[in-house]
Amino acid sequence: MAVPKSKVSKQRRNKRRSSVWKLTAPTVNTCPKCGAVCLPHRICKSCMTYNGRELAAQTNQ
């Protein structure tokens, strides 16, 4: 069974974990129909189109 030779300090442990929290900014695309900024692979909120098709607004009923 593997046993650590010495204690790892909090500072050394936190240095090792420091890069985990860094996130990349989400990429944004422009809508080909209206030119609005929207996330890729999602419906455009301004003109309600996706992949060249116009989709009806979803209603909660």
PDB file of N, H, CA, C and O in Angstrom:
ATOM      1  N   MET A   1       0.832  -1.176   0.000  1.00  0.00           N
ATOM      2  CA  MET A   1       0.000   0.000   0.000  1.00  0.00           C
ATOM      3  C   MET A   1       0.883   1.248   0.000  1.00  0.00           C
ATOM      4  O   MET A   1       1.851   1.330   0.757  1.00  0.00           O
ATOM      5  N   ALA A   2       0.550   2.208  -0.841  1.00  0.00           N
ATOM      6  H   ALA A   2      -0.236   2.142  -1.456  1.00  0.00           H
ATOM      7  CA  ALA A   2       1.359   3.416  -0.946  1.00  0.00           C
ATOM      8  C   ALA A   2       1.062   4.349   0.216  1.00  0.00           C
ATOM      9  O   ALA A   2      -0.096   4.606   0.548  1.00  0.00           O
ATOM     10  N   VAL A   3       2.128   4.851   0.828  1.00  0.00           N
ATOM     11  H   VAL A   3       3.068   4.643   0.559  1.00  0.00           H
ATOM     12  CA  VAL A   3       2.010   5.766   1.947  1.00  0.00           C
ATOM     13  C   VAL A   3       2.838   7.004   1.629  1.00  0.00           C
ATOM     14  O   VAL A   3       3.992   6.865   1.226  1.00  0.00           O
ATOM     15  N   PRO A   4       2.294   8.220   1.795  1.00  0.00           N
ATOM     16  CA  PRO A   4       3.085   9.408   1.511  1.00  0.00           C
ATOM     17  C   PRO A   4       4.274   9.520   2.457  1.00  0.00           C
ATOM     18  O   PRO A   4       4.168   9.197   3.640  1.00  0.00           O
ATOM     19  N   LYS A   5       5.413   9.982   1.926  1.00  0.00           N
ATOM     20  H   LYS A   5       5.499  10.244   0.965  1.00  0.00           H
ATOM     21  CA  LYS A   5       6.629  10.089   2.717  1.00  0.00           C
ATOM     22  C   LYS A   5       6.548  11.246   3.706  1.00  0.00           C
ATOM     23  O   LYS A   5       7.064  11.151   4.819  1.00  0.00           O
ATOM     24  N   SER A   6       5.900  12.337   3.302  1.00  0.00           N
ATOM     25  H   SER A   6       5.480  12.414   2.397  1.00  0.00           H
ATOM     26  CA  SER A   6       5.737  13.471   4.216  1.00  0.00           C
ATOM     27  C   SER A   6       4.429  14.181   3.905  1.00  0.00           C
ATOM     28  O   SER A   6       3.820  13.981   2.854  1.00  0.00           O
ATOM     29  N   LYS A   7       4.016  15.018   4.855  1.00  0.00           N
ATOM     30  H   LYS A   7       4.511  15.181   5.709  1.00  0.00           H
ATOM     31  CA  LYS A   7       2.757  15.743   4.706  1.00  0.00           C
ATOM     32  C   LYS A   7       2.872  16.793   3.599  1.00  0.00           C
ATOM     33  O   LYS A   7       3.890  17.474   3.476  1.00  0.00           O
ATOM     34  N   VAL A   8       1.826  16.909   2.808  1.00  0.00           N
ATOM     35  H   VAL A   8       0.999  16.356   2.908  1.00  0.00           H
ATOM     36  CA  VAL A   8       1.761  17.946   1.786  1.00  0.00           C
ATOM     37  C   VAL A   8       1.097  19.161   2.429  1.00  0.00           C
ATOM     38  O   VAL A   8      -0.018  19.074   2.943  1.00  0.00           O
ATOM     39  N   SER A   9       1.799  20.293   2.392  1.00  0.00           N
ATOM     40  H   SER A   9       2.704  20.364   1.974  1.00  0.00           H
ATOM     41  CA  SER A   9       1.281  21.493   3.036  1.00  0.00           C
ATOM     42  C   SER A   9       0.043  22.014   2.299  1.00  0.00           C
ATOM     43  O   SER A   9      -0.196  21.661   1.144  1.00  0.00           O
ATOM     44  N   LYS A  10      -0.736  22.855   2.977  1.00  0.00           N
ATOM     45  H   LYS A  10      -0.542  23.142   3.916  1.00  0.00           H
ATOM     46  CA  LYS A  10      -1.933  23.434   2.368  1.00  0.00           C
ATOM     47  C   LYS A  10      -1.559  24.288   1.165  1.00  0.00           C
ATOM     48  O   LYS A  10      -2.271  24.297   0.161  1.00  0.00           O
ATOM     49  N   GLN A  11      -0.445  25.006   1.266  1.00  0.00           N
ATOM     50  H   GLN A  11       0.133  24.999   2.082  1.00  0.00           H
ATOM     51  CA  GLN A  11      -0.016  25.861   0.166  1.00  0.00           C
ATOM     52  C   GLN A  11       0.339  25.038  -1.074  1.00  0.00           C
ATOM     53  O   GLN A  11      -0.042  25.399  -2.188  1.00  0.00           O
ATOM     54  N   ARG A  12       1.062  23.941  -0.885  1.00  0.00           N
ATOM     55  H   ARG A  12       1.372  23.648   0.020  1.00  0.00           H
ATOM     56  CA  ARG A  12       1.444  23.092  -2.021  1.00  0.00           C
ATOM     57  C   ARG A  12       0.221  22.405  -2.618  1.00  0.00           C
ATOM     58  O   ARG A  12       0.106  22.279  -3.837  1.00  0.00           O
ATOM     59  N   ARG A  13      -0.689  21.962  -1.756  1.00  0.00           N
ATOM     60  H   ARG A  13      -0.596  22.064  -0.765  1.00  0.00           H
ATOM     61  CA  ARG A  13      -1.923  21.334  -2.223  1.00  0.00           C
ATOM     62  C   ARG A  13      -2.760  22.316  -3.032  1.00  0.00           C
ATOM     63  O   ARG A  13      -3.272  21.963  -4.095  1.00  0.00           O
ATOM     64  N   ASN A  14      -2.904  23.553  -2.537  1.00  0.00           N
ATOM     65  H   ASN A  14      -2.488  23.840  -1.674  1.00  0.00           H
ATOM     66  CA  ASN A  14      -3.702  24.555  -3.226  1.00  0.00           C
ATOM     67  C   ASN A  14      -3.052  25.001  -4.528  1.00  0.00           C
ATOM     68  O   ASN A  14      -3.756  25.332  -5.482  1.00  0.00           O
ATOM     69  N   LYS A  15      -1.719  25.016  -4.585  1.00  0.00           N
ATOM     70  H   LYS A  15      -1.147  24.748  -3.809  1.00  0.00           H
ATOM     71  CA  LYS A  15      -1.028  25.347  -5.838  1.00  0.00           C
ATOM     72  C   LYS A  15      -1.355  24.327  -6.913  1.00  0.00           C
ATOM     73  O   LYS A  15      -1.534  24.681  -8.079  1.00  0.00           O
ATOM     74  N   ARG A  16      -1.431  23.081  -6.529  1.00  0.00           N
ATOM     75  H   ARG A  16      -1.285  22.794  -5.583  1.00  0.00           H
ATOM     76  CA  ARG A  16      -1.738  22.025  -7.476  1.00  0.00           C
ATOM     77  C   ARG A  16      -3.165  22.137  -7.986  1.00  0.00           C
ATOM     78  O   ARG A  16      -3.434  21.832  -9.148  1.00  0.00           O
ATOM     79  N   ARG A  17      -4.070  22.565  -7.141  1.00  0.00           N
ATOM     80  H   ARG A  17      -3.852  22.813  -6.197  1.00  0.00           H
ATOM     81  CA  ARG A  17      -5.489  22.655  -7.507  1.00  0.00           C
ATOM     82  C   ARG A  17      -5.875  23.995  -8.122  1.00  0.00           C
ATOM     83  O   ARG A  17      -7.033  24.174  -8.501  1.00  0.00           O
ATOM     84  N   SER A  18      -4.963  24.924  -8.231  1.00  0.00           N
ATOM     85  H   SER A  18      -4.022  24.778  -7.923  1.00  0.00           H
ATOM     86  CA  SER A  18      -5.312  26.293  -8.589  1.00  0.00           C
ATOM     87  C   SER A  18      -5.873  26.439  -9.996  1.00  0.00           C
ATOM     88  O   SER A  18      -6.654  27.359 -10.239  1.00  0.00           O
ATOM     89  N   SER A  19      -5.509  25.577 -10.926  1.00  0.00           N
ATOM     90  H   SER A  19      -4.874  24.829 -10.729  1.00  0.00           H
ATOM     91  CA  SER A  19      -5.956  25.757 -12.303  1.00  0.00           C
ATOM     92  C   SER A  19      -7.338  25.175 -12.559  1.00  0.00           C
ATOM     93  O   SER A  19      -7.844  25.305 -13.673  1.00  0.00           O
ATOM     94  N   VAL A  20      -7.955  24.554 -11.601  1.00  0.00           N
ATOM     95  H   VAL A  20      -7.544  24.448 -10.696  1.00  0.00           H
ATOM     96  CA  VAL A  20      -9.237  23.894 -11.789  1.00  0.00           C
ATOM     97  C   VAL A  20     -10.367  24.908 -11.965  1.00  0.00           C
ATOM     98  O   VAL A  20     -11.298  24.659 -12.731  1.00  0.00           O
ATOM     99  N   TRP A  21     -10.303  26.038 -11.275  1.00  0.00           N
ATOM    100  H   TRP A  21      -9.546  26.240 -10.653  1.00  0.00           H
ATOM    101  CA  TRP A  21     -11.406  27.003 -11.271  1.00  0.00           C
ATOM    102  C   TRP A  21     -11.446  27.881 -12.505  1.00  0.00           C
ATOM    103  O   TRP A  21     -12.459  28.533 -12.755  1.00  0.00           O
ATOM    104  N   LYS A  22     -10.373  27.918 -13.286  1.00  0.00           N
ATOM    105  H   LYS A  22      -9.550  27.387 -13.083  1.00  0.00           H
ATOM    106  CA  LYS A  22     -10.332  28.815 -14.431  1.00  0.00           C
ATOM    107  C   LYS A  22     -11.246  28.306 -15.535  1.00  0.00           C
ATOM    108  O   LYS A  22     -11.106  27.172 -15.994  1.00  0.00           O
ATOM    109  N   LEU A  23     -12.168  29.134 -15.951  1.00  0.00           N
ATOM    110  H   LEU A  23     -12.282  30.055 -15.578  1.00  0.00           H
ATOM    111  CA  LEU A  23     -13.116  28.774 -16.999  1.00  0.00           C
ATOM    112  C   LEU A  23     -12.836  29.599 -18.241  1.00  0.00           C
ATOM    113  O   LEU A  23     -12.332  30.719 -18.155  1.00  0.00           O
ATOM    114  N   THR A  24     -13.164  29.045 -19.387  1.00  0.00           N
ATOM    115  H   THR A  24     -13.574  28.135 -19.457  1.00  0.00           H
ATOM    116  CA  THR A  24     -13.021  29.793 -20.625  1.00  0.00           C
ATOM    117  C   THR A  24     -14.335  30.490 -20.937  1.00  0.00           C
ATOM    118  O   THR A  24     -15.409  30.000 -20.586  1.00  0.00           O
ATOM    119  N   ALA A  25     -14.242  31.616 -21.589  1.00  0.00           N
ATOM    120  H   ALA A  25     -13.370  32.014 -21.875  1.00  0.00           H
ATOM    121  CA  ALA A  25     -15.443  32.355 -21.957  1.00  0.00           C
ATOM    122  C   ALA A  25     -16.192  31.590 -23.047  1.00  0.00           C
ATOM    123  O   ALA A  25     -15.561  31.027 -23.941  1.00  0.00           O
ATOM    124  N   PRO A  26     -17.526  31.559 -22.989  1.00  0.00           N
ATOM    125  CA  PRO A  26     -18.275  30.835 -24.014  1.00  0.00           C
ATOM    126  C   PRO A  26     -18.145  31.520 -25.368  1.00  0.00           C
ATOM    127  O   PRO A  26     -18.090  32.746 -25.455  1.00  0.00           O
ATOM    128  N   THR A  27     -18.097  30.721 -26.408  1.00  0.00           N
ATOM    129  H   THR A  27     -18.141  29.725 -26.337  1.00  0.00           H
ATOM    130  CA  THR A  27     -18.014  31.284 -27.748  1.00  0.00           C
ATOM    131  C   THR A  27     -19.394  31.763 -28.171  1.00  0.00           C
ATOM    132  O   THR A  27     -20.410  31.163 -27.820  1.00  0.00           O
ATOM    133  N   VAL A  28     -19.415  32.839 -28.921  1.00  0.00           N
ATOM    134  H   VAL A  28     -18.590  33.327 -29.206  1.00  0.00           H
ATOM    135  CA  VAL A  28     -20.685  33.374 -29.406  1.00  0.00           C
ATOM    136  C   VAL A  28     -20.626  33.485 -30.917  1.00  0.00           C
ATOM    137  O   VAL A  28     -19.577  33.789 -31.487  1.00  0.00           O
ATOM    138  N   ASN A  29     -21.747  33.238 -31.558  1.00  0.00           N
ATOM    139  H   ASN A  29     -22.598  32.990 -31.096  1.00  0.00           H
ATOM    140  CA  ASN A  29     -21.879  33.344 -33.008  1.00  0.00           C
ATOM    141  C   ASN A  29     -22.906  34.420 -33.330  1.00  0.00           C
ATOM    142  O   ASN A  29     -23.697  34.822 -32.477  1.00  0.00           O
ATOM    143  N   THR A  30     -22.877  34.872 -34.568  1.00  0.00           N
ATOM    144  H   THR A  30     -22.234  34.545 -35.261  1.00  0.00           H
ATOM    145  CA  THR A  30     -23.903  35.808 -35.009  1.00  0.00           C
ATOM    146  C   THR A  30     -24.961  35.030 -35.785  1.00  0.00           C
ATOM    147  O   THR A  30     -24.643  34.101 -36.527  1.00  0.00           O
ATOM    148  N   CYS A  31     -26.198  35.414 -35.606  1.00  0.00           N
ATOM    149  H   CYS A  31     -26.456  36.169 -35.003  1.00  0.00           H
ATOM    150  CA  CYS A  31     -27.313  34.775 -36.294  1.00  0.00           C
ATOM    151  C   CYS A  31     -27.237  35.134 -37.778  1.00  0.00           C
ATOM    152  O   CYS A  31     -27.105  36.312 -38.110  1.00  0.00           O
ATOM    153  N   PRO A  32     -27.318  34.150 -38.680  1.00  0.00           N
ATOM    154  CA  PRO A  32     -27.244  34.470 -40.108  1.00  0.00           C
ATOM    155  C   PRO A  32     -28.462  35.236 -40.624  1.00  0.00           C
ATOM    156  O   PRO A  32     -28.378  35.895 -41.660  1.00  0.00           O
ATOM    157  N   LYS A  33     -29.589  35.159 -39.920  1.00  0.00           N
ATOM    158  H   LYS A  33     -29.657  34.623 -39.078  1.00  0.00           H
ATOM    159  CA  LYS A  33     -30.797  35.842 -40.380  1.00  0.00           C
ATOM    160  C   LYS A  33     -30.877  37.288 -39.901  1.00  0.00           C
ATOM    161  O   LYS A  33     -31.086  38.203 -40.697  1.00  0.00           O
ATOM    162  N   CYS A  34     -30.707  37.488 -38.579  1.00  0.00           N
ATOM    163  H   CYS A  34     -30.537  36.745 -37.932  1.00  0.00           H
ATOM    164  CA  CYS A  34     -30.883  38.835 -38.041  1.00  0.00           C
ATOM    165  C   CYS A  34     -29.581  39.491 -37.597  1.00  0.00           C
ATOM    166  O   CYS A  34     -29.554  40.700 -37.366  1.00  0.00           O
ATOM    167  N   GLY A  35     -28.507  38.725 -37.475  1.00  0.00           N
ATOM    168  H   GLY A  35     -28.530  37.743 -37.663  1.00  0.00           H
ATOM    169  CA  GLY A  35     -27.221  39.287 -37.083  1.00  0.00           C
ATOM    170  C   GLY A  35     -27.037  39.469 -35.594  1.00  0.00           C
ATOM    171  O   GLY A  35     -26.041  40.052 -35.165  1.00  0.00           O
ATOM    172  N   ALA A  36     -27.964  38.990 -34.801  1.00  0.00           N
ATOM    173  H   ALA A  36     -28.773  38.516 -35.149  1.00  0.00           H
ATOM    174  CA  ALA A  36     -27.851  39.111 -33.348  1.00  0.00           C
ATOM    175  C   ALA A  36     -26.831  38.104 -32.824  1.00  0.00           C
ATOM    176  O   ALA A  36     -26.570  37.084 -33.462  1.00  0.00           O
ATOM    177  N   VAL A  37     -26.267  38.393 -31.675  1.00  0.00           N
ATOM    178  H   VAL A  37     -26.479  39.221 -31.157  1.00  0.00           H
ATOM    179  CA  VAL A  37     -25.289  37.501 -31.053  1.00  0.00           C
ATOM    180  C   VAL A  37     -26.051  36.416 -30.303  1.00  0.00           C
ATOM    181  O   VAL A  37     -26.951  36.716 -29.518  1.00  0.00           O
ATOM    182  N   CYS A  38     -25.690  35.139 -30.545  1.00  0.00           N
ATOM    183  H   CYS A  38     -24.960  34.895 -31.183  1.00  0.00           H
ATOM    184  CA  CYS A  38     -26.335  34.030 -29.847  1.00  0.00           C
ATOM    185  C   CYS A  38     -25.322  32.912 -29.638  1.00  0.00           C
ATOM    186  O   CYS A  38     -24.283  32.869 -30.298  1.00  0.00           O
ATOM    187  N   LEU A  39     -25.632  32.020 -28.725  1.00  0.00           N
ATOM    188  H   LEU A  39     -26.476  32.055 -28.189  1.00  0.00           H
ATOM    189  CA  LEU A  39     -24.763  30.889 -28.441  1.00  0.00           C
ATOM    190  C   LEU A  39     -24.899  29.853 -29.544  1.00  0.00           C
ATOM    191  O   LEU A  39     -25.973  29.716 -30.129  1.00  0.00           O
ATOM    192  N   PRO A  40     -23.816  29.111 -29.843  1.00  0.00           N
ATOM    193  CA  PRO A  40     -23.909  28.106 -30.894  1.00  0.00           C
ATOM    194  C   PRO A  40     -24.815  26.938 -30.491  1.00  0.00           C
ATOM    195  O   PRO A  40     -24.902  26.590 -29.314  1.00  0.00           O
ATOM    196  N   HIS A  41     -25.472  26.354 -31.453  1.00  0.00           N
ATOM    197  H   HIS A  41     -25.402  26.638 -32.409  1.00  0.00           H
ATOM    198  CA  HIS A  41     -26.365  25.197 -31.285  1.00  0.00           C
ATOM    199  C   HIS A  41     -27.562  25.513 -30.397  1.00  0.00           C
ATOM    200  O   HIS A  41     -28.082  24.637 -29.706  1.00  0.00           O
ATOM    201  N   ARG A  42     -27.996  26.773 -30.421  1.00  0.00           N
ATOM    202  H   ARG A  42     -27.573  27.485 -30.982  1.00  0.00           H
ATOM    203  CA  ARG A  42     -29.178  27.183 -29.668  1.00  0.00           C
ATOM    204  C   ARG A  42     -30.030  28.105 -30.533  1.00  0.00           C
ATOM    205  O   ARG A  42     -29.550  28.695 -31.500  1.00  0.00           O
ATOM    206  N   ILE A  43     -31.286  28.214 -30.168  1.00  0.00           N
ATOM    207  H   ILE A  43     -31.676  27.734 -29.381  1.00  0.00           H
ATOM    208  CA  ILE A  43     -32.214  29.047 -30.937  1.00  0.00           C
ATOM    209  C   ILE A  43     -31.863  30.519 -30.722  1.00  0.00           C
ATOM    210  O   ILE A  43     -31.451  30.914 -29.631  1.00  0.00           O
ATOM    211  N   CYS A  44     -32.028  31.319 -31.762  1.00  0.00           N
ATOM    212  H   CYS A  44     -32.362  30.998 -32.649  1.00  0.00           H
ATOM    213  CA  CYS A  44     -31.801  32.764 -31.663  1.00  0.00           C
ATOM    214  C   CYS A  44     -33.002  33.370 -30.962  1.00  0.00           C
ATOM    215  O   CYS A  44     -34.139  33.176 -31.391  1.00  0.00           O
ATOM    216  N   LYS A  45     -32.754  34.106 -29.883  1.00  0.00           N
ATOM    217  H   LYS A  45     -31.830  34.264 -29.535  1.00  0.00           H
ATOM    218  CA  LYS A  45     -33.864  34.641 -29.096  1.00  0.00           C
ATOM    219  C   LYS A  45     -34.527  35.836 -29.749  1.00  0.00           C
ATOM    220  O   LYS A  45     -35.668  36.158 -29.416  1.00  0.00           O
ATOM    221  N   SER A  46     -33.846  36.502 -30.668  1.00  0.00           N
ATOM    222  H   SER A  46     -32.919  36.241 -30.938  1.00  0.00           H
ATOM    223  CA  SER A  46     -34.451  37.693 -31.265  1.00  0.00           C
ATOM    224  C   SER A  46     -35.353  37.347 -32.442  1.00  0.00           C
ATOM    225  O   SER A  46     -36.426  37.934 -32.581  1.00  0.00           O
ATOM    226  N   CYS A  47     -34.940  36.400 -33.300  1.00  0.00           N
ATOM    227  H   CYS A  47     -34.068  35.924 -33.188  1.00  0.00           H
ATOM    228  CA  CYS A  47     -35.776  36.076 -34.470  1.00  0.00           C
ATOM    229  C   CYS A  47     -36.371  34.671 -34.405  1.00  0.00           C
ATOM    230  O   CYS A  47     -37.095  34.267 -35.315  1.00  0.00           O
ATOM    231  N   MET A  48     -36.074  33.923 -33.341  1.00  0.00           N
ATOM    232  H   MET A  48     -35.485  34.251 -32.602  1.00  0.00           H
ATOM    233  CA  MET A  48     -36.626  32.581 -33.096  1.00  0.00           C
ATOM    234  C   MET A  48     -36.350  31.613 -34.243  1.00  0.00           C
ATOM    235  O   MET A  48     -37.238  30.856 -34.635  1.00  0.00           O
ATOM    236  N   THR A  49     -35.123  31.626 -34.790  1.00  0.00           N
ATOM    237  H   THR A  49     -34.401  32.241 -34.471  1.00  0.00           H
ATOM    238  CA  THR A  49     -34.746  30.675 -35.830  1.00  0.00           C
ATOM    239  C   THR A  49     -33.615  29.797 -35.338  1.00  0.00           C
ATOM    240  O   THR A  49     -32.824  30.192 -34.481  1.00  0.00           O
ATOM    241  N   TYR A  50     -33.553  28.603 -35.892  1.00  0.00           N
ATOM    242  H   TYR A  50     -34.196  28.282 -36.588  1.00  0.00           H
ATOM    243  CA  TYR A  50     -32.458  27.680 -35.624  1.00  0.00           C
ATOM    244  C   TYR A  50     -32.234  26.846 -36.869  1.00  0.00           C
ATOM    245  O   TYR A  50     -33.164  26.225 -37.383  1.00  0.00           O
ATOM    246  N   ASN A  51     -31.001  26.829 -37.357  1.00  0.00           N
ATOM    247  H   ASN A  51     -30.245  27.334 -36.939  1.00  0.00           H
ATOM    248  CA  ASN A  51     -30.609  26.021 -38.505  1.00  0.00           C
ATOM    249  C   ASN A  51     -31.456  26.368 -39.740  1.00  0.00           C
ATOM    250  O   ASN A  51     -31.821  25.487 -40.518  1.00  0.00           O
ATOM    251  N   GLY A  52     -31.761  27.655 -39.906  1.00  0.00           N
ATOM    252  H   GLY A  52     -31.465  28.371 -39.274  1.00  0.00           H
ATOM    253  CA  GLY A  52     -32.514  28.098 -41.068  1.00  0.00           C
ATOM    254  C   GLY A  52     -34.009  27.905 -40.987  1.00  0.00           C
ATOM    255  O   GLY A  52     -34.721  28.238 -41.934  1.00  0.00           O
ATOM    256  N   ARG A  53     -34.506  27.376 -39.883  1.00  0.00           N
ATOM    257  H   ARG A  53     -33.928  27.106 -39.114  1.00  0.00           H
ATOM    258  CA  ARG A  53     -35.942  27.161 -39.733  1.00  0.00           C
ATOM    259  C   ARG A  53     -36.495  28.094 -38.675  1.00  0.00           C
ATOM    260  O   ARG A  53     -35.840  28.335 -37.660  1.00  0.00           O
ATOM    261  N   GLU A  54     -37.669  28.614 -38.890  1.00  0.00           N
ATOM    262  H   GLU A  54     -38.200  28.419 -39.714  1.00  0.00           H
ATOM    263  CA  GLU A  54     -38.310  29.470 -37.903  1.00  0.00           C
ATOM    264  C   GLU A  54     -39.120  28.599 -36.954  1.00  0.00           C
ATOM    265  O   GLU A  54     -39.954  27.803 -37.385  1.00  0.00           O
ATOM    266  N   LEU A  55     -38.872  28.753 -35.681  1.00  0.00           N
ATOM    267  H   LEU A  55     -38.195  29.400 -35.331  1.00  0.00           H
ATOM    268  CA  LEU A  55     -39.549  27.949 -34.671  1.00  0.00           C
ATOM    269  C   LEU A  55     -40.518  28.824 -33.893  1.00  0.00           C
ATOM    270  O   LEU A  55     -40.229  29.987 -33.614  1.00  0.00           O
ATOM    271  N   ALA A  56     -41.669  28.258 -33.544  1.00  0.00           N
ATOM    272  H   ALA A  56     -41.904  27.313 -33.771  1.00  0.00           H
ATOM    273  CA  ALA A  56     -42.670  28.998 -32.770  1.00  0.00           C
ATOM    274  C   ALA A  56     -42.194  29.107 -31.321  1.00  0.00           C
ATOM    275  O   ALA A  56     -41.473  28.239 -30.828  1.00  0.00           O
ATOM    276  N   ALA A  57     -42.592  30.154 -30.663  1.00  0.00           N
ATOM    277  H   ALA A  57     -43.177  30.859 -31.063  1.00  0.00           H
ATOM    278  CA  ALA A  57     -42.235  30.356 -29.259  1.00  0.00           C
ATOM    279  C   ALA A  57     -42.951  29.305 -28.404  1.00  0.00           C
ATOM    280  O   ALA A  57     -44.132  29.021 -28.600  1.00  0.00           O
ATOM    281  N   GLN A  58     -42.215  28.746 -27.466  1.00  0.00           N
ATOM    282  H   GLN A  58     -41.256  28.976 -27.307  1.00  0.00           H
ATOM    283  CA  GLN A  58     -42.795  27.755 -26.558  1.00  0.00           C
ATOM    284  C   GLN A  58     -43.617  28.496 -25.500  1.00  0.00           C
ATOM    285  O   GLN A  58     -43.154  29.479 -24.921  1.00  0.00           O
ATOM    286  N   THR A  59     -44.826  28.022 -25.256  1.00  0.00           N
ATOM    287  H   THR A  59     -45.202  27.223 -25.726  1.00  0.00           H
ATOM    288  CA  THR A  59     -45.674  28.610 -24.223  1.00  0.00           C
ATOM    289  C   THR A  59     -45.883  27.598 -23.125  1.00  0.00           C
ATOM    290  O   THR A  59     -45.986  26.399 -23.381  1.00  0.00           O
ATOM    291  N   ASN A  60     -45.945  28.085 -21.896  1.00  0.00           N
ATOM    292  H   ASN A  60     -45.861  29.059 -21.688  1.00  0.00           H
ATOM    293  CA  ASN A  60     -46.181  27.208 -20.755  1.00  0.00           C
ATOM    294  C   ASN A  60     -47.674  27.094 -20.514  1.00  0.00           C
ATOM    295  O   ASN A  60     -48.306  28.055 -20.075  1.00  0.00           O
ATOM    296  N   GLN A  61     -48.240  25.939 -20.793  1.00  0.00           N
ATOM    297  H   GLN A  61     -47.727  25.159 -21.149  1.00  0.00           H
ATOM    298  CA  GLN A  61     -49.663  25.726 -20.583  1.00  0.00           C
ATOM    299  C   GLN A  61     -49.865  24.496 -19.751  1.00  0.00           C
ATOM    300  O   GLN A  61     -51.002  24.131 -19.454  1.00  0.00           O
TER     301      GLN A  61
END
